[in-house]
Amino acid sequence: VRNWKTRATVIVMIATVALVGGLVAAYLIPGETGASSALGPPEAPVVVGDTTEGGQGVSDLTLTEEEKATAMHIIESDAHVGGILQNLDWHVQLIGPLTQGQQKIGAAVLITFDGAVWMEDTFSPYYPSGYSYAAKLWVGSMHILVDLRDGRIVGFSPTGMGRAPITSPITSSITSEERAAAAAISLSTPLAKALGENVEAYLNAVYYTDEYPQGIAFFNIRSDQGEAFVAIDIDKMVVAEQYTSSVESLER
Amino acid sequence: MRPILRKVGKARFLGPAVIVAVALILISNLAYAYTTSNLKVLQIQEDRFYNYDFLDEDAVDVFEDFEWGSDGTSLDVEPPHGVDWTVTIWIDWLGTASAEIDTEQHHQGTKSAKFYIDYGNSVFASYPDYRPSYRGFWLKTEGYAKPTTITGDGQHDIFVRVNGATLQYFYNWGWQSTSCSLSPNQWHKIEFKDIDWGSGKYSIYVDDNYVQRVDMCPDMGYNGITQYYSCEYTGSFWIDDILEYPPSSNGVACAATMVFYNNAWVNKVKNMYYGMADWATWDYAPLNNGNGWIWDGDRGTKTHYPFNNPVYLPEPIDAYVLMHLRVYAPNPPDYMENSAWGKYVIGTTHCDEFPEYPSVPWQTWHGYHEVAEEFFADWAIDDGYTVFEDWTSFYNEEDFRVDVQPDGYICIWENDGDATAVYVP
């Protein structure tokens, strides 16, 4: 009896050690257990049901080559937009359908200039909305929307402020005196001073709005230590704090 | 211990023990492998057609102006007009109660809905409704009426009334008074904004003024229903121009592009980047991790208010933009969990136009989800996290497409469909 008891005890002990060891080993094995390891990618999800459900069914909204060509013809022959573009170097970065809900109404084009260009115009992301804004700014790329139902441009607006080229001249926007004064103010801000020596101020944009009928100027402040935007209310010649900020560097 | 050690040394006992041990190791490994492969499903419902625009009638979930009936018409008519009202009247022993179209009072147009009771009777008028992101209506009271309204999703209720002149909300099994007083015999605009059905909170506004952010009360049997009712005291109140917006027609308004896994939760992930963005717009995501659809709302993590720290992105945008990451998981506990991914959350990424502060100019677009995914993935890599870029398909590939609203706001879809996984220690 004692032999059987001893034998059973040994087996149970070894089994216990093996079980615990096995679980620990399984937990620590990298690559197979996803969340347990940083060494391998996690397991991909298993998707059930129709993966085209819930918005994937947009293939019928793609543009045909003919539609793309038509859209570009409309853009280039447009008196206003085509007139602006014909003197500039640009290329189509992206082109795709313009939709309103699940209805394709035309083409959307992202064009990119070969180097930022200074533009002075009234822009509207979508003409039928009635919303527009006047601005003078450096532009790196633009959204152009074309309604193919009636063959006309329905949107023409910068994607945002492009980056002011260091050496390019600023043509117009505010008087040279105003510009010099505003630049000096922008360079006197703590944000500019924090950028160290050899800080330069480049006029990047002027927006004209109901709040700033004389314009609000955005100066791009740069040094080898970083970059910032300082906004100046041209009418009052004061810093518009709510629009003044540092620029996040992509290099960390 | 000695006898045991001696026994172990004997081959006739060691053989079976080794066999048992090996078998157990195999079984335990298989068991663990089974549990880790038991990740059933992950679905993130996206709204590919951005329709948050409040001027777009198609995007409005509920609009009821009561202009459809004539004076004295019960709200509960067949076929339904306006929203699909159901009216229930309780008469105690005499008197009346009604919920009818009224032409004497109106906010806009020529009609409103009048709720009247006397002698302790009650009237309840309800319509189907589920998790609106916004509810607004106009209200006018007279006499001792105590107008009350409730919206529930089966888990939480928005439960508000006007008692005397005081606006109250129901929470913690009692009516809590706000500091807001409503004048009788005047139209007041009551609104519930930033409704977060995940965490059970909403903000009350009266006449366009912020009143208070409050908690919903636990479910009281109102699942998918909005109800207006009057009981107890004789009097009338009128409601008009009810307006509601859905959280999203289908789902989150940006592409789901990232998974933060292993030991992630919502705020932890936000603090890997810009921290909380308490000013950003709410968005809502239905998620299915194999246990049914769950919802969460989030404002995300974003460059600082109002638009500090834009980023200059060369191609394809070639402009200064703002980066925005929203992080979703049901709250509580603010994460999801399974054996394959541990504690995980789902992220949507997009760029916003810069500047975006109102009037210089108004923000007019958001999108470029893939670009933003790369930005947040690179940030995590730079900070030393283990990142698997474009690790697996989320089946939401979308070529460049611009979806435009009647007010001109545009959502730019652009996503390769392959999500990035970030290991969070």
HADDOCK unambig.tbl for C-alpha pairs under 7 A between the chains (distance, minus, plus):
assign (segid A and resid 6 and name CA) (segid B and resid 4 and name CA) 6.72 0.50 0.50
assign (segid A and resid 7 and name CA) (segid B and resid 13 and name CA) 6.93 0.50 0.50
assign (segid A and resid 10 and name CA) (segid B and resid 4 and name CA) 6.80 0.50 0.50
assign (segid A and resid 11 and name CA) (segid B and resid 17 and name CA) 5.50 0.50 0.50
assign (segid A and resid 14 and name CA) (segid B and resid 17 and name CA) 6.51 0.50 0.50
assign (segid A and resid 14 and name CA) (segid B and resid 21 and name CA) 6.54 0.50 0.50
assign (segid A and resid 15 and name CA) (segid B and resid 20 and name CA) 6.51 0.50 0.50
assign (segid A and resid 15 and name CA) (segid B and resid 21 and name CA) 5.38 0.50 0.50
assign (segid A and resid 18 and name CA) (segid B and resid 21 and name CA) 5.07 0.50 0.50
assign (segid A and resid 18 and name CA) (segid B and resid 24 and name CA) 6.38 0.50 0.50
assign (segid A and resid 18 and name CA) (segid B and resid 25 and name CA) 6.12 0.50 0.50
assign (segid A and resid 19 and name CA) (segid B and resid 24 and name CA) 5.73 0.50 0.50
assign (segid A and resid 19 and name CA) (segid B and resid 25 and name CA) 6.07 0.50 0.50
assign (segid A and resid 19 and name CA) (segid B and resid 28 and name CA) 6.78 0.50 0.50
assign (segid A and resid 22 and name CA) (segid B and resid 25 and name CA) 4.54 0.50 0.50
assign (segid A and resid 22 and name CA) (segid B and resid 28 and name CA) 5.89 0.50 0.50
assign (segid A and resid 22 and name CA) (segid B and resid 29 and name CA) 6.60 0.50 0.50
assign (segid A and resid 23 and name CA) (segid B and resid 28 and name CA) 5.78 0.50 0.50
assign (segid A and resid 23 and name CA) (segid B and resid 29 and name CA) 6.72 0.50 0.50
assign (segid A and resid 26 and name CA) (segid B and resid 29 and name CA) 5.42 0.50 0.50
assign (segid A and resid 26 and name CA) (segid B and resid 32 and name CA) 6.81 0.50 0.50
assign (segid A and resid 33 and name CA) (segid B and resid 36 and name CA) 6.16 0.50 0.50
assign (segid A and resid 33 and name CA) (segid B and resid 340 and name CA) 6.37 0.50 0.50
assign (segid A and resid 34 and name CA) (segid B and resid 340 and name CA) 5.38 0.50 0.50
assign (segid A and resid 34 and name CA) (segid B and resid 341 and name CA) 6.04 0.50 0.50
assign (segid A and resid 35 and name CA) (segid B and resid 261 and name CA) 6.71 0.50 0.50
assign (segid A and resid 35 and name CA) (segid B and resid 262 and name CA) 4.60 0.50 0.50
assign (segid A and resid 35 and name CA) (segid B and resid 340 and name CA) 5.44 0.50 0.50
assign (segid A and resid 35 and name CA) (segid B and resid 341 and name CA) 4.46 0.50 0.50
assign (segid A and resid 35 and name CA) (segid B and resid 342 and name CA) 5.20 0.50 0.50
assign (segid A and resid 36 and name CA) (segid B and resid 262 and name CA) 6.91 0.50 0.50
assign (segid A and resid 38 and name CA) (segid B and resid 386 and name CA) 6.44 0.50 0.50
assign (segid A and resid 38 and name CA) (segid B and resid 423 and name CA) 6.18 0.50 0.50
assign (segid A and resid 41 and name CA) (segid B and resid 388 and name CA) 6.29 0.50 0.50
assign (segid A and resid 42 and name CA) (segid B and resid 340 and name CA) 6.95 0.50 0.50
assign (segid A and resid 42 and name CA) (segid B and resid 341 and name CA) 6.49 0.50 0.50
assign (segid A and resid 43 and name CA) (segid B and resid 340 and name CA) 6.38 0.50 0.50
assign (segid A and resid 44 and name CA) (segid B and resid 392 and name CA) 6.05 0.50 0.50
assign (segid A and resid 45 and name CA) (segid B and resid 39 and name CA) 6.40 0.50 0.50
assign (segid A and resid 45 and name CA) (segid B and resid 40 and name CA) 6.98 0.50 0.50
assign (segid A and resid 45 and name CA) (segid B and resid 41 and name CA) 5.73 0.50 0.50
assign (segid A and resid 45 and name CA) (segid B and resid 42 and name CA) 5.81 0.50 0.50
assign (segid A and resid 46 and name CA) (segid B and resid 39 and name CA) 6.70 0.50 0.50
assign (segid A and resid 46 and name CA) (segid B and resid 40 and name CA) 5.55 0.50 0.50
assign (segid A and resid 46 and name CA) (segid B and resid 41 and name CA) 4.79 0.50 0.50
assign (segid A and resid 46 and name CA) (segid B and resid 42 and name CA) 6.73 0.50 0.50
assign (segid A and resid 47 and name CA) (segid B and resid 41 and name CA) 4.82 0.50 0.50
assign (segid A and resid 47 and name CA) (segid B and resid 42 and name CA) 5.98 0.50 0.50
assign (segid A and resid 47 and name CA) (segid B and resid 43 and name CA) 6.85 0.50 0.50
assign (segid A and resid 48 and name CA) (segid B and resid 41 and name CA) 6.13 0.50 0.50
assign (segid A and resid 51 and name CA) (segid B and resid 395 and name CA) 6.22 0.50 0.50
assign (segid A and resid 54 and name CA) (segid B and resid 45 and name CA) 6.13 0.50 0.50
assign (segid A and resid 54 and name CA) (segid B and resid 46 and name CA) 6.46 0.50 0.50
assign (segid A and resid 54 and name CA) (segid B and resid 250 and name CA) 6.93 0.50 0.50
assign (segid A and resid 55 and name CA) (segid B and resid 46 and name CA) 6.70 0.50 0.50
assign (segid A and resid 55 and name CA) (segid B and resid 47 and name CA) 6.55 0.50 0.50
assign (segid A and resid 55 and name CA) (segid B and resid 48 and name CA) 5.32 0.50 0.50
assign (segid A and resid 56 and name CA) (segid B and resid 396 and name CA) 6.44 0.50 0.50
assign (segid A and resid 93 and name CA) (segid B and resid 316 and name CA) 6.61 0.50 0.50
assign (segid A and resid 94 and name CA) (segid B and resid 400 and name CA) 6.62 0.50 0.50
assign (segid A and resid 95 and name CA) (segid B and resid 400 and name CA) 6.55 0.50 0.50
assign (segid A and resid 96 and name CA) (segid B and resid 400 and name CA) 5.24 0.50 0.50
assign (segid A and resid 96 and name CA) (segid B and resid 401 and name CA) 4.98 0.50 0.50
assign (segid A and resid 97 and name CA) (segid B and resid 401 and name CA) 5.12 0.50 0.50
assign (segid A and resid 97 and name CA) (segid B and resid 402 and name CA) 6.44 0.50 0.50
assign (segid A and resid 98 and name CA) (segid B and resid 401 and name CA) 6.09 0.50 0.50
assign (segid A and resid 98 and name CA) (segid B and resid 402 and name CA) 4.91 0.50 0.50
assign (segid A and resid 98 and name CA) (segid B and resid 403 and name CA) 5.86 0.50 0.50
assign (segid A and resid 99 and name CA) (segid B and resid 402 and name CA) 6.13 0.50 0.50
assign (segid A and resid 99 and name CA) (segid B and resid 403 and name CA) 4.62 0.50 0.50
assign (segid A and resid 99 and name CA) (segid B and resid 404 and name CA) 6.24 0.50 0.50
assign (segid A and resid 100 and name CA) (segid B and resid 403 and name CA) 5.50 0.50 0.50
assign (segid A and resid 100 and name CA) (segid B and resid 404 and name CA) 5.36 0.50 0.50
assign (segid A and resid 100 and name CA) (segid B and resid 405 and name CA) 6.48 0.50 0.50
assign (segid A and resid 101 and name CA) (segid B and resid 49 and name CA) 5.08 0.50 0.50
assign (segid A and resid 101 and name CA) (segid B and resid 50 and name CA) 7.00 0.50 0.50
assign (segid A and resid 101 and name CA) (segid B and resid 403 and name CA) 6.82 0.50 0.50
assign (segid A and resid 102 and name CA) (segid B and resid 49 and name CA) 6.56 0.50 0.50
assign (segid A and resid 108 and name CA) (segid B and resid 401 and name CA) 6.87 0.50 0.50
assign (segid A and resid 108 and name CA) (segid B and resid 402 and name CA) 6.10 0.50 0.50
assign (segid A and resid 125 and name CA) (segid B and resid 364 and name CA) 6.79 0.50 0.50
assign (segid A and resid 125 and name CA) (segid B and resid 408 and name CA) 6.04 0.50 0.50
assign (segid A and resid 126 and name CA) (segid B and resid 408 and name CA) 4.74 0.50 0.50
assign (segid A and resid 129 and name CA) (segid B and resid 406 and name CA) 5.64 0.50 0.50
assign (segid A and resid 129 and name CA) (segid B and resid 407 and name CA) 4.58 0.50 0.50
assign (segid A and resid 129 and name CA) (segid B and resid 408 and name CA) 5.04 0.50 0.50
assign (segid A and resid 133 and name CA) (segid B and resid 361 and name CA) 6.72 0.50 0.50
assign (segid A and resid 140 and name CA) (segid B and resid 318 and name CA) 5.14 0.50 0.50
assign (segid A and resid 140 and name CA) (segid B and resid 319 and name CA) 6.00 0.50 0.50
assign (segid A and resid 141 and name CA) (segid B and resid 317 and name CA) 6.36 0.50 0.50
assign (segid A and resid 141 and name CA) (segid B and resid 318 and name CA) 5.98 0.50 0.50
assign (segid A and resid 159 and name CA) (segid B and resid 317 and name CA) 6.89 0.50 0.50
assign (segid A and resid 159 and name CA) (segid B and resid 319 and name CA) 6.57 0.50 0.50
assign (segid A and resid 159 and name CA) (segid B and resid 353 and name CA) 6.88 0.50 0.50
assign (segid A and resid 160 and name CA) (segid B and resid 319 and name CA) 5.49 0.50 0.50
assign (segid A and resid 160 and name CA) (segid B and resid 320 and name CA) 6.30 0.50 0.50
assign (segid A and resid 160 and name CA) (segid B and resid 353 and name CA) 6.15 0.50 0.50
assign (segid A and resid 160 and name CA) (segid B and resid 354 and name CA) 5.87 0.50 0.50
assign (segid A and resid 161 and name CA) (segid B and resid 319 and name CA) 5.35 0.50 0.50
assign (segid A and resid 161 and name CA) (segid B and resid 320 and name CA) 5.74 0.50 0.50
assign (segid A and resid 162 and name CA) (segid B and resid 318 and name CA) 6.22 0.50 0.50
assign (segid A and resid 162 and name CA) (segid B and resid 319 and name CA) 4.35 0.50 0.50
assign (segid A and resid 162 and name CA) (segid B and resid 320 and name CA) 6.34 0.50 0.50
assign (segid A and resid 163 and name CA) (segid B and resid 319 and name CA) 6.58 0.50 0.50
assign (segid A and resid 207 and name CA) (segid B and resid 360 and name CA) 6.31 0.50 0.50
assign (segid A and resid 209 and name CA) (segid B and resid 359 and name CA) 6.38 0.50 0.50
assign (segid A and resid 209 and name CA) (segid B and resid 360 and name CA) 6.86 0.50 0.50
assign (segid A and resid 242 and name CA) (segid B and resid 306 and name CA) 6.53 0.50 0.50
assign (segid A and resid 245 and name CA) (segid B and resid 308 and name CA) 4.70 0.50 0.50
assign (segid A and resid 245 and name CA) (segid B and resid 309 and name CA) 6.02 0.50 0.50
assign (segid A and resid 246 and name CA) (segid B and resid 308 and name CA) 6.21 0.50 0.50
assign (segid A and resid 246 and name CA) (segid B and resid 309 and name CA) 5.10 0.50 0.50
assign (segid A and resid 247 and name CA) (segid B and resid 309 and name CA) 4.36 0.50 0.50
assign (segid A and resid 247 and name CA) (segid B and resid 310 and name CA) 5.13 0.50 0.50
assign (segid A and resid 247 and name CA) (segid B and resid 311 and name CA) 5.94 0.50 0.50
assign (segid A and resid 248 and name CA) (segid B and resid 309 and name CA) 4.66 0.50 0.50
assign (segid A and resid 248 and name CA) (segid B and resid 310 and name CA) 5.64 0.50 0.50
assign (segid A and resid 248 and name CA) (segid B and resid 311 and name CA) 5.03 0.50 0.50
assign (segid A and resid 249 and name CA) (segid B and resid 311 and name CA) 6.53 0.50 0.50
assign (segid A and resid 252 and name CA) (segid B and resid 382 and name CA) 6.68 0.50 0.50
